[in-house]
């Protein structure tokens, strides 16, 4: 972990600058970024593919797997932030709006069930 506060907008700018100085913007179309996001999410899924639920809960205890998980999470987040930048989506506002809708859509039941909807 680092000592400095994390700033999502600053990370988005850093990713945009990283791509700009390498002249990658022509390739950072919404379609290409969504495709890359899907590939990276699949690479994250691959780490968990054949694990039992118990093994998956302990995945961060294995240094090699933990490193791979962190790298793939970073790749997924990087492509998602780049997609948001290209499309002009504020990811935090989008998430907040979605949570608000879900709270209205799924009110807390008087007697919570043992499981939640998929």
N, CA, C and O atoms as a MOPAC input file, in Angstrom:
PM7 MOZYME 1SCF
protein

 N      0.84400 1    -1.17800 1     0.00000 1
 C      0.00000 1     0.00000 1     0.00000 1
 C      0.89100 1     1.24300 1     0.00000 1
 O      2.03300 1     1.22800 1     0.45800 1
 N      0.31700 1     2.31000 1    -0.53100 1
 C      1.06300 1     3.55800 1    -0.56800 1
 C      0.52400 1     4.51100 1     0.48900 1
 O     -0.56700 1     4.32100 1     1.02800 1
 N      1.31500 1     5.53900 1     0.77100 1
 C      0.93100 1     6.50000 1     1.79900 1
 C      0.03100 1     7.61300 1     1.26400 1
 O     -0.67000 1     8.26500 1     2.03900 1
 N      0.04200 1     7.84000 1    -0.05900 1
 C     -0.70900 1     8.97000 1    -0.60000 1
 C     -2.16700 1     8.59300 1    -0.85900 1
 O     -2.47900 1     7.43900 1    -1.15500 1
 N     -3.05600 1     9.58700 1    -0.74300 1
 C     -4.46800 1     9.30200 1    -1.00700 1
 C     -4.66700 1     8.98700 1    -2.48300 1
 O     -3.96900 1     9.52100 1    -3.34600 1
 N     -5.60900 1     8.13200 1    -2.75400 1
 C     -5.88800 1     7.75500 1    -4.13500 1
 C     -6.95100 1     8.68800 1    -4.70700 1
 O     -7.92200 1     9.03300 1    -4.03400 1
 N     -6.75300 1     9.08200 1    -5.93600 1
 C     -7.65200 1     9.99500 1    -6.61700 1
 C     -8.00100 1     9.36500 1    -7.96500 1
 O     -7.14400 1     9.24000 1    -8.84000 1
 N     -9.25900 1     8.97200 1    -8.12500 1
 C     -9.69600 1     8.28800 1    -9.32900 1
 C     -9.49500 1     9.15700 1   -10.56700 1
 O     -9.03000 1     8.66900 1   -11.59600 1
 N     -9.83800 1    10.43000 1   -10.47600 1
 C     -9.67300 1    11.33300 1   -11.61200 1
 C     -8.19800 1    11.46500 1   -11.99700 1
 O     -7.86300 1    11.52200 1   -13.18000 1
 N     -7.33100 1    11.51300 1   -11.00300 1
 C     -5.89100 1    11.61200 1   -11.28600 1
 C     -5.39600 1    10.34100 1   -11.97600 1
 O     -4.56800 1    10.41000 1   -12.88400 1
 N     -5.89900 1     9.18700 1   -11.55000 1
 C     -5.51900 1     7.94000 1   -12.21600 1
 C     -6.01600 1     7.91600 1   -13.65900 1
 O     -5.31100 1     7.45000 1   -14.55500 1
 N     -7.22800 1     8.41700 1   -13.88200 1
 C     -7.74500 1     8.48800 1   -15.25400 1
 C     -6.85600 1     9.39500 1   -16.10700 1
 O     -6.52400 1     9.04600 1   -17.24000 1
 N     -6.47100 1    10.54400 1   -15.57700 1
 C     -5.58700 1    11.45400 1   -16.32000 1
 C     -4.24400 1    10.78400 1   -16.60500 1
 O     -3.70000 1    10.90800 1   -17.70200 1
 N     -3.72100 1    10.08100 1   -15.61500 1
 C     -2.43000 1     9.40000 1   -15.79300 1
 C     -2.51900 1     8.33100 1   -16.88700 1
 O     -1.60700 1     8.19300 1   -17.70200 1
 N     -3.61500 1     7.58200 1   -16.89900 1
 C     -3.82200 1     6.57600 1   -17.95000 1
 C     -3.94800 1     7.24600 1   -19.31900 1
 O     -3.38900 1     6.76300 1   -20.30300 1
 N     -4.68400 1     8.36100 1   -19.38000 1
 C     -4.85100 1     9.07400 1   -20.65100 1
 C     -3.50800 1     9.61100 1   -21.14700 1
 O     -3.20200 1     9.52900 1   -22.33600 1
 N     -2.71600 1    10.15600 1   -20.23900 1
 C     -1.38900 1    10.66500 1   -20.60700 1
 C     -0.47200 1     9.52700 1   -21.05200 1
 O      0.28700 1     9.67600 1   -22.01000 1
 N     -0.54300 1     8.40200 1   -20.36400 1
 C      0.25500 1     7.22400 1   -20.72200 1
 C     -0.04000 1     6.81900 1   -22.16600 1
 O      0.87400 1     6.55500 1   -22.94800 1
 N     -1.32500 1     6.77300 1   -22.50300 1
 C     -1.71800 1     6.39700 1   -23.86500 1
 C     -1.33700 1     7.48800 1   -24.86500 1
 O     -0.88700 1     7.18800 1   -25.97200 1
 N     -1.51500 1     8.75000 1   -24.47900 1
 C     -1.25000 1     9.85900 1   -25.41000 1
 C      0.20900 1     9.92300 1   -25.83100 1
 O      0.49400 1    10.08100 1   -27.01800 1
 N      1.12700 1     9.80600 1   -24.90400 1
 C      2.54700 1     9.92200 1   -25.26500 1
 C      3.01200 1     8.73500 1   -26.10400 1
 O      4.06100 1     8.80100 1   -26.74400 1
 N      2.24800 1     7.66600 1   -26.10500 1
 C      2.57200 1     6.50000 1   -26.92400 1
 C      1.74500 1     6.47600 1   -28.21600 1
 O      1.84000 1     5.54600 1   -29.01600 1
 N      0.92900 1     7.52900 1   -28.39500 1
 C      0.08200 1     7.67200 1   -29.58200 1
 C     -0.88900 1     6.50600 1   -29.73600 1
 O     -1.10300 1     6.01300 1   -30.84300 1
 N     -1.46800 1     6.07200 1   -28.63600 1
 C     -2.40100 1     4.94100 1   -28.63600 1
 C     -3.85400 1     5.36200 1   -28.76900 1
 O     -4.72300 1     4.50000 1   -28.90000 1
 N     -4.15300 1     6.66900 1   -28.73900 1
 C     -5.55000 1     7.10000 1   -28.75400 1
 C     -6.34600 1     6.53700 1   -29.93500 1
 O     -7.51700 1     6.20200 1   -29.75700 1
 N     -5.76000 1     6.41800 1   -31.13900 1
 C     -6.56700 1     5.86100 1   -32.24100 1
 C     -7.07100 1     4.43700 1   -31.96000 1
 O     -8.07000 1     3.99900 1   -32.53100 1
 N     -6.38000 1     3.73900 1   -31.09100 1
 C     -6.76600 1     2.36100 1   -30.76900 1
 C     -7.70800 1     2.29200 1   -29.57300 1
 O     -8.32300 1     1.25600 1   -29.32000 1
 N     -7.81800 1     3.38100 1   -28.85000 1
 C     -8.64900 1     3.38900 1   -27.64100 1
 C    -10.08000 1     3.81100 1   -27.96900 1
 O    -10.60800 1     4.78300 1   -27.43000 1
 N    -10.68300 1     3.04500 1   -28.87200 1
 C    -12.08400 1     3.25200 1   -29.20900 1
 C    -12.93600 1     2.54100 1   -28.16100 1
 O    -12.45300 1     1.62400 1   -27.49700 1
 N    -14.18400 1     2.94400 1   -28.00500 1
 C    -15.03800 1     2.22300 1   -27.05100 1
 C    -15.05800 1     0.71700 1   -27.30300 1
 O    -14.96200 1    -0.06400 1   -26.35600 1
 N    -15.18100 1     0.30400 1   -28.55000 1
 C    -15.21500 1    -1.13200 1   -28.86200 1
 C    -13.93200 1    -1.82600 1   -28.42200 1
 O    -13.98300 1    -2.88300 1   -27.79200 1
 N    -12.79700 1    -1.24900 1   -28.74300 1
 C    -11.53100 1    -1.88300 1   -28.37400 1
 C    -11.34600 1    -1.92600 1   -26.85800 1
 O    -10.85200 1    -2.91700 1   -26.32000 1
 N    -11.74100 1    -0.85300 1   -26.17100 1
 C    -11.58600 1    -0.82500 1   -24.71400 1
 C    -12.52000 1    -1.82300 1   -24.03600 1
 O    -12.12900 1    -2.48100 1   -23.07200 1
 N    -13.75000 1    -1.94100 1   -24.53100 1
 C    -14.68300 1    -2.93300 1   -23.96600 1
 C    -14.16100 1    -4.34400 1   -24.22400 1
 O    -14.26600 1    -5.21500 1   -23.36000 1
 N    -13.60400 1    -4.56800 1   -25.40300 1
 C    -13.03700 1    -5.88300 1   -25.71400 1
 C    -11.88300 1    -6.20000 1   -24.76700 1
 O    -11.81100 1    -7.29700 1   -24.21300 1
 N    -10.98700 1    -5.24000 1   -24.58600 1
 C     -9.84900 1    -5.44600 1   -23.68700 1
 C    -10.31700 1    -5.65700 1   -22.25500 1
 O     -9.75900 1    -6.48500 1   -21.53500 1
 N    -11.33400 1    -4.91700 1   -21.83900 1
 C    -11.90300 1    -5.07300 1   -20.50000 1
 C    -12.43200 1    -6.49700 1   -20.31300 1
 O    -12.20400 1    -7.11500 1   -19.27300 1
 N    -13.12500 1    -7.00400 1   -21.30200 1
 C    -13.66000 1    -8.36500 1   -21.23900 1
 C    -12.54200 1    -9.40200 1   -21.15400 1
 O    -12.63400 1   -10.36100 1   -20.38800 1
 N    -11.50400 1    -9.20800 1   -21.93400 1
 C    -10.36600 1   -10.13600 1   -21.91300 1
 C     -9.71600 1   -10.14100 1   -20.53600 1
 O     -9.42300 1   -11.20400 1   -19.98800 1
 N     -9.49000 1    -8.95400 1   -19.97700 1
 C     -8.84700 1    -8.87100 1   -18.66300 1
 C     -9.74400 1    -9.45400 1   -17.56700 1
 O     -9.24900 1   -10.10300 1   -16.64600 1
 N    -11.05400 1    -9.22800 1   -17.65700 1
 C    -11.97500 1    -9.83200 1   -16.68900 1
 C    -11.92500 1   -11.35100 1   -16.80000 1
 O    -12.00800 1   -12.04900 1   -15.79000 1
 N    -11.79200 1   -11.86400 1   -18.00500 1
 C    -11.67300 1   -13.31500 1   -18.20100 1
 C    -10.36600 1   -13.84600 1   -17.62200 1
 O    -10.32800 1   -14.95600 1   -17.09100 1
 N     -9.30300 1   -13.06500 1   -17.72100 1
 C     -8.03400 1   -13.48800 1   -17.12600 1
 C     -8.14600 1   -13.52600 1   -15.60000 1
 O     -7.54500 1   -14.38800 1   -14.95800 1
 N     -8.89800 1   -12.61300 1   -15.02500 1
 C     -9.15800 1   -12.65100 1   -13.58800 1
 C     -9.98800 1   -13.88600 1   -13.24000 1
 O     -9.70400 1   -14.58200 1   -12.26500 1
 N    -10.99400 1   -14.14500 1   -14.02900 1
 C    -11.83800 1   -15.32600 1   -13.82600 1
 C    -11.02100 1   -16.61600 1   -13.89300 1
 O    -11.25900 1   -17.54700 1   -13.12400 1
 N    -10.06800 1   -16.66600 1   -14.80800 1
 C     -9.25100 1   -17.86200 1   -14.98000 1
 C     -8.53200 1   -18.26600 1   -13.68900 1
 O     -8.35200 1   -19.45500 1   -13.42600 1
 N     -8.13100 1   -17.30100 1   -12.90400 1
 C     -7.43700 1   -17.58700 1   -11.63900 1
 C     -8.33600 1   -18.39100 1   -10.70200 1
 O     -7.86000 1   -19.24500 1    -9.95500 1
 N     -9.63000 1   -18.11300 1   -10.74600 1
 C    -10.59700 1   -18.73100 1    -9.83300 1
 C    -11.32300 1   -19.93200 1   -10.44100 1
 O    -12.06600 1   -20.62200 1    -9.74300 1
 N    -11.11900 1   -20.18200 1   -11.71500 1
 C    -11.93900 1   -21.11100 1   -12.48400 1
 C    -12.18800 1   -22.45400 1   -11.80800 1
 O    -13.34200 1   -22.87300 1   -11.72600 1
 N    -11.18800 1   -23.13000 1   -11.33300 1
 C    -11.37200 1   -24.48000 1   -10.80000 1
 C    -11.21300 1   -24.54800 1    -9.28100 1
 O    -11.09000 1   -25.63500 1    -8.71500 1
 N    -11.21600 1   -23.39600 1    -8.62800 1
 C    -11.09200 1   -23.38900 1    -7.17800 1
 C    -12.44100 1   -23.69500 1    -6.52200 1
 O    -13.49700 1   -23.34800 1    -7.05100 1
 N    -12.38600 1   -24.33400 1    -5.39500 1
 C    -13.60100 1   -24.51400 1    -4.60100 1
 C    -13.95400 1   -23.16900 1    -3.97200 1
 O    -13.11600 1   -22.26800 1    -3.94800 1
 N    -15.16500 1   -23.01700 1    -3.46700 1
 C    -15.49100 1   -21.76600 1    -2.78200 1
 C    -14.52200 1   -21.46900 1    -1.63000 1
 O    -14.14600 1   -20.31700 1    -1.41000 1
 N    -14.12800 1   -22.49700 1    -0.91200 1
 C    -13.20000 1   -22.31100 1     0.21000 1
 C    -11.82400 1   -21.87200 1    -0.29100 1
 O    -11.20900 1   -20.97500 1     0.28500 1
 N    -11.34400 1   -22.50100 1    -1.35800 1
 C    -10.04800 1   -22.11200 1    -1.92600 1
 C    -10.09000 1   -20.67900 1    -2.45600 1
 O     -9.13600 1   -19.91900 1    -2.29200 1
 N    -11.19300 1   -20.32500 1    -3.08700 1
 C    -11.29000 1   -18.96500 1    -3.63900 1
 C    -11.28600 1   -17.91000 1    -2.53200 1
 O    -10.78900 1   -16.80200 1    -2.73200 1
 N    -11.83500 1   -18.25000 1    -1.37100 1
 C    -11.84400 1   -17.31200 1    -0.24600 1
 C    -10.43900 1   -17.09600 1     0.31400 1
 O    -10.17200 1   -16.09100 1     0.97200 1
 N     -9.54500 1   -18.04800 1     0.04700 1
 C     -8.16800 1   -17.95200 1     0.55900 1
 C     -7.15400 1   -17.59200 1    -0.53200 1
 O     -5.94900 1   -17.70600 1    -0.31100 1
 N     -7.62200 1   -17.16500 1    -1.69200 1
 C     -6.72900 1   -16.95400 1    -2.83000 1
 C     -5.61900 1   -15.94600 1    -2.52800 1
 O     -4.51800 1   -16.07600 1    -3.06300 1
 N     -5.88100 1   -14.95400 1    -1.69100 1
 C     -4.86500 1   -13.94300 1    -1.42200 1
 C     -3.78900 1   -14.43300 1    -0.45500 1
 O     -2.79600 1   -13.74000 1    -0.23300 1
 N     -3.97200 1   -15.60300 1     0.11300 1
 C     -2.95700 1   -16.17900 1     1.00000 1
 C     -1.79600 1   -16.79100 1     0.21400 1
 O     -0.71100 1   -16.98600 1     0.76100 1
 N     -2.01800 1   -17.09100 1    -1.05200 1
 C     -0.98200 1   -17.64400 1    -1.92300 1
 C     -0.30500 1   -16.46700 1    -2.63100 1
 O     -0.93600 1   -15.79900 1    -3.45000 1
 N      0.96800 1   -16.20500 1    -2.32600 1
 C      1.63300 1   -15.01500 1    -2.89100 1
 C      1.59000 1   -14.94300 1    -4.41700 1
 O      1.39800 1   -13.86100 1    -4.97100 1
 N      1.76300 1   -16.06800 1    -5.10600 1
 C      1.73500 1   -16.05300 1    -6.56700 1
 C      0.34200 1   -15.69900 1    -7.07500 1
 O      0.19100 1   -14.84000 1    -7.94300 1
 N     -0.66600 1   -16.35900 1    -6.53400 1
 C     -2.04600 1   -16.06500 1    -6.95500 1
 C     -2.43600 1   -14.63900 1    -6.56000 1
 O     -3.09500 1   -13.94200 1    -7.33200 1
 N     -2.03700 1   -14.20700 1    -5.37900 1
 C     -2.37200 1   -12.85500 1    -4.92500 1
 C     -1.79800 1   -11.81600 1    -5.89200 1
 O     -2.46400 1   -10.83600 1    -6.22600 1
 N     -0.56300 1   -12.03900 1    -6.33600 1
 C      0.06800 1   -11.12700 1    -7.29600 1
 C     -0.72200 1   -11.10900 1    -8.60200 1
 O     -0.97100 1   -10.04400 1    -9.16700 1
 N     -1.11200 1   -12.27800 1    -9.07500 1
 C     -1.88300 1   -12.36900 1   -10.32000 1
 C     -3.24400 1   -11.69100 1   -10.17000 1
 O     -3.69000 1   -10.98800 1   -11.07700 1
 N     -3.90400 1   -11.90000 1    -9.02700 1
 C     -5.20300 1   -11.26000 1    -8.79100 1
 C     -5.04300 1    -9.73600 1    -8.82500 1
 O     -5.80600 1    -9.04400 1    -9.49900 1
 N     -4.06300 1    -9.22500 1    -8.10500 1
 C     -3.85500 1    -7.77300 1    -8.08000 1
 C     -3.58300 1    -7.22100 1    -9.47900 1
 O     -4.11700 1    -6.17500 1    -9.84900 1
 N     -2.75200 1    -7.92200 1   -10.25900 1
 C     -2.44800 1    -7.47100 1   -11.61600 1
 C     -3.69300 1    -7.45800 1   -12.49300 1
 O     -3.92200 1    -6.50300 1   -13.23500 1
 N     -4.49600 1    -8.50900 1   -12.41200 1
 C     -5.69400 1    -8.56900 1   -13.25300 1
 C     -6.74400 1    -7.56800 1   -12.80100 1
 O     -7.42800 1    -6.97700 1   -13.63700 1
 N     -6.88700 1    -7.36500 1   -11.50400 1
 C     -7.80500 1    -6.32900 1   -11.00400 1
 C     -7.35200 1    -4.97100 1   -11.53900 1
 O     -8.17600 1    -4.16600 1   -11.97300 1
 N     -6.06000 1    -4.72000 1   -11.50900 1
 C     -5.52900 1    -3.45200 1   -12.02700 1
 C     -5.82500 1    -3.30600 1   -13.51300 1
 O     -6.20900 1    -2.22600 1   -13.96400 1
 N     -5.65200 1    -4.36800 1   -14.27300 1
 C     -5.93700 1    -4.30800 1   -15.71100 1
 C     -7.41700 1    -4.03300 1   -15.97500 1
 O     -7.75500 1    -3.21200 1   -16.82800 1
 N     -8.29800 1    -4.71800 1   -15.24300 1
 C     -9.73700 1    -4.50000 1   -15.41000 1
 C    -10.08300 1    -3.04700 1   -15.08500 1
 O    -10.79200 1    -2.38600 1   -15.84400 1
 N     -9.58300 1    -2.56200 1   -13.96500 1
 C     -9.88800 1    -1.18900 1   -13.56200 1
 C     -9.30500 1    -0.18000 1   -14.55700 1
 O     -9.95200 1     0.81600 1   -14.87900 1
 N     -8.10900 1    -0.42900 1   -15.03500 1
 C     -7.48200 1     0.49400 1   -15.99300 1
 C     -8.32200 1     0.60900 1   -17.26100 1
 O     -8.59300 1     1.71400 1   -17.72900 1
 N     -8.73200 1    -0.52200 1   -17.81400 1
 C     -9.54300 1    -0.46700 1   -19.03400 1
 C    -10.90900 1     0.14700 1   -18.76500 1
 O    -11.42900 1     0.87100 1   -19.61500 1
 N    -11.50100 1    -0.12000 1   -17.61400 1
 C    -12.78900 1     0.48700 1   -17.28400 1
 C    -12.65300 1     2.00700 1   -17.16400 1
 O    -13.49300 1     2.74700 1   -17.67500 1
 N    -11.60500 1     2.46800 1   -16.49500 1
 C    -11.38900 1     3.91300 1   -16.36200 1
 C    -11.11200 1     4.56000 1   -17.71100 1
 O    -11.57600 1     5.67000 1   -17.97500 1
 N    -10.36100 1     3.87500 1   -18.56700 1
 C    -10.09900 1     4.42400 1   -19.90100 1
 C    -11.38100 1     4.48800 1   -20.72600 1
 O    -11.59900 1     5.44700 1   -21.46700 1
 N    -12.22900 1     3.46600 1   -20.59700 1
 C    -13.50800 1     3.47900 1   -21.29400 1
 C    -14.36400 1     4.64900 1   -20.81200 1
 O    -14.96400 1     5.36000 1   -21.61800 1
 N    -14.41600 1     4.84200 1   -19.50700 1
 C    -15.18100 1     5.96100 1   -18.94600 1
 C    -14.65500 1     7.29300 1   -19.45100 1
 O    -15.43700 1     8.19500 1   -19.75400 1
 N    -13.35100 1     7.42400 1   -19.54300 1
 C    -12.73400 1     8.66400 1   -20.04200 1
 C    -13.16300 1     8.92700 1   -21.48400 1
 O    -13.55500 1    10.04400 1   -21.82300 1
 N    -13.08900 1     7.90700 1   -22.32500 1
 C    -13.42300 1     8.04900 1   -23.74100 1
 C    -14.90900 1     8.37400 1   -23.92500 1
 O    -15.26600 1     9.17700 1   -24.78700 1
 N    -15.77000 1     7.75500 1   -23.12000 1
 C    -17.21500 1     7.95200 1   -23.25700 1
 C    -17.75100 1     9.13000 1   -22.45200 1
 O    -18.91000 1     9.51200 1   -22.61600 1
 N    -16.92700 1     9.71000 1   -21.58700 1
 C    -17.38100 1    10.81400 1   -20.76100 1
 C    -18.29100 1    10.37600 1   -19.62400 1
 O    -19.19300 1    11.11100 1   -19.22200 1
 N    -18.05200 1     9.18300 1   -19.11200 1
 C    -18.83700 1     8.65100 1   -17.98800 1
 C    -18.07100 1     8.90700 1   -16.69600 1
 O    -16.88300 1     8.59800 1   -16.60000 1
 N    -18.74800 1     9.46600 1   -15.71000 1
 C    -18.15800 1     9.61400 1   -14.37700 1
 C    -18.41600 1     8.29500 1   -13.65400 1
 O    -19.55400 1     8.02200 1   -13.27200 1
 N    -17.37600 1     7.46200 1   -13.45400 1
 C    -17.61800 1     6.13300 1   -12.89300 1
 C    -18.18900 1     6.15300 1   -11.48000 1
 O    -19.01000 1     5.30400 1   -11.13100 1
 N    -17.76100 1     7.11500 1   -10.66700 1
 C    -18.28900 1     7.17500 1    -9.30000 1
 C    -19.74900 1     7.62300 1    -9.29600 1
 O    -20.55200 1     7.10100 1    -8.52300 1
 N    -20.09800 1     8.57800 1   -10.14700 1
 C    -21.49800 1     9.00700 1   -10.24400 1
 C    -22.36700 1     7.87700 1   -10.78900 1
 O    -23.49200 1     7.68000 1   -10.33000 1
 N    -21.84500 1     7.13000 1   -11.77500 1
 C    -22.59800 1     6.01100 1   -12.33200 1
 C    -22.83900 1     4.94200 1   -11.27400 1
 O    -23.93400 1     4.39000 1   -11.17600 1
 N    -21.81300 1     4.65600 1   -10.48500 1
 C    -21.95800 1     3.65100 1    -9.42800 1
 C    -22.93500 1     4.11700 1    -8.35400 1
 O    -23.77600 1     3.34700 1    -7.88900 1
 N    -22.81700 1     5.37500 1    -7.96900 1
 C    -23.72300 1     5.90100 1    -6.94900 1
 C    -25.17800 1     5.83300 1    -7.41800 1
 O    -26.06200 1     5.46000 1    -6.64800 1
 N    -25.42500 1     6.19400 1    -8.68000 1
 C    -26.78000 1     6.12900 1    -9.22800 1
 C    -27.28500 1     4.69600 1    -9.26700 1
 O    -28.45600 1     4.43900 1    -8.98800 1
 N    -26.40800 1     3.76500 1    -9.61300 1
 C    -26.79600 1     2.34700 1    -9.67500 1
 C    -27.12700 1     1.81200 1    -8.28600 1
 O    -28.10900 1     1.08800 1    -8.12500 1
 N    -26.32400 1     2.15500 1    -7.28300 1
 C    -26.60100 1     1.72200 1    -5.91100 1
 C    -27.93300 1     2.31500 1    -5.44300 1
 O    -28.72700 1     1.63100 1    -4.79700 1
 N    -28.17100 1     3.58500 1    -5.77100 1
 C    -29.45100 1     4.21600 1    -5.41000 1
 C    -30.61700 1     3.44100 1    -6.01800 1
 O    -31.59600 1     3.14200 1    -5.33300 1
 N    -30.50600 1     3.11500 1    -7.31600 1
 C    -31.58300 1     2.34900 1    -7.98000 1
 C    -31.75300 1     0.98000 1    -7.34800 1
 O    -32.88000 1     0.53000 1    -7.14000 1
 N    -30.64700 1     0.31200 1    -7.03900 1
 C    -30.73900 1    -1.02200 1    -6.44100 1
 C    -31.34700 1    -0.97300 1    -5.04700 1
 O    -32.07000 1    -1.89100 1    -4.65900 1
 N    -31.06900 1     0.07700 1    -4.29100 1
 C    -31.68000 1     0.20200 1    -2.95700 1
 C    -33.19300 1     0.34600 1    -3.07200 1
 O    -33.93700 1    -0.17600 1    -2.24100 1
 N    -33.64700 1     1.05600 1    -4.10500 1
 C    -35.09800 1     1.17600 1    -4.31600 1
 C    -35.67100 1    -0.12500 1    -4.87100 1
 O    -36.76400 1    -0.54000 1    -4.48700 1
 N    -34.94400 1    -0.75800 1    -5.76100 1
 C    -35.40400 1    -1.98900 1    -6.41400 1
 C    -35.44200 1    -3.16800 1    -5.46000 1
 O    -36.32800 1    -4.01700 1    -5.55200 1
 N    -34.49500 1    -3.22300 1    -4.55400 1
 C    -34.38000 1    -4.34300 1    -3.61300 1
 C    -34.43900 1    -3.81700 1    -2.17700 1
 O    -33.41300 1    -3.76200 1    -1.49800 1
 N    -35.63800 1    -3.42800 1    -1.70600 1
 C    -35.72400 1    -2.92400 1    -0.33100 1
 C    -35.38100 1    -4.03300 1     0.66000 1
 O    -35.51700 1    -5.22000 1     0.36300 1
 N    -34.94200 1    -3.62400 1     1.82600 1
 C    -34.58800 1    -4.58400 1     2.86600 1
 C    -35.87000 1    -5.28000 1     3.31600 1
 O    -36.81600 1    -4.62000 1     3.74700 1
 N    -35.90700 1    -6.61600 1     3.21900 1
 C    -37.11500 1    -7.32600 1     3.64000 1
 C    -37.21700 1    -7.35200 1     5.16500 1
 O    -36.21000 1    -7.23800 1     5.86300 1
 N    -38.45600 1    -7.50400 1     5.68200 1
 C    -38.62000 1    -7.54200 1     7.13600 1
 C    -37.85200 1    -8.70200 1     7.76600 1
 O    -37.28600 1    -8.55200 1     8.84800 1
 N    -37.82700 1    -9.84200 1     7.10900 1
 C    -37.07100 1   -11.01600 1     7.55700 1
 C    -36.14700 1   -11.42400 1     6.42400 1
 O    -36.56100 1   -12.15300 1     5.52300 1
 N    -34.88600 1   -10.95900 1     6.45500 1
 C    -33.97700 1   -11.24500 1     5.33000 1
 C    -33.86600 1   -12.74100 1     5.04400 1
 O    -33.71100 1   -13.54700 1     5.96200 1
 N    -33.94800 1   -13.10400 1     3.76100 1
 C    -33.78700 1   -14.51400 1     3.38400 1
 C    -32.33400 1   -14.95000 1     3.53200 1
 O    -31.44900 1   -14.12800 1     3.76900 1
 N    -32.10400 1   -16.23800 1     3.39200 1
 C    -30.75100 1   -16.78200 1     3.50500 1
 C    -29.87100 1   -16.43500 1     2.32100 1
 O    -28.64600 1   -16.47000 1     2.43200 1
 N    -30.47100 1   -16.10200 1     1.19000 1
 C    -29.68300 1   -15.78000 1    -0.00900 1
 C    -30.21600 1   -14.52900 1    -0.65300 1
 O    -31.31400 1   -14.07100 1    -0.33800 1
 N    -29.42500 1   -13.96800 1    -1.56900 1
 C    -29.84300 1   -12.76800 1    -2.28200 1
 C    -30.04200 1   -13.09900 1    -3.75400 1
 O    -29.54600 1   -14.12300 1    -4.22600 1
 N    -30.76700 1   -12.24100 1    -4.49600 1
 C    -30.99000 1   -12.51400 1    -5.91500 1
 C    -29.67900 1   -12.45600 1    -6.68100 1
 O    -28.75700 1   -11.73500 1    -6.29700 1
 N    -29.60100 1   -13.20100 1    -7.74300 1
 C    -28.40500 1   -13.24600 1    -8.58700 1
 C    -28.30100 1   -12.00500 1    -9.40700 1
 O    -27.35800 1   -11.85500 1   -10.18400 1

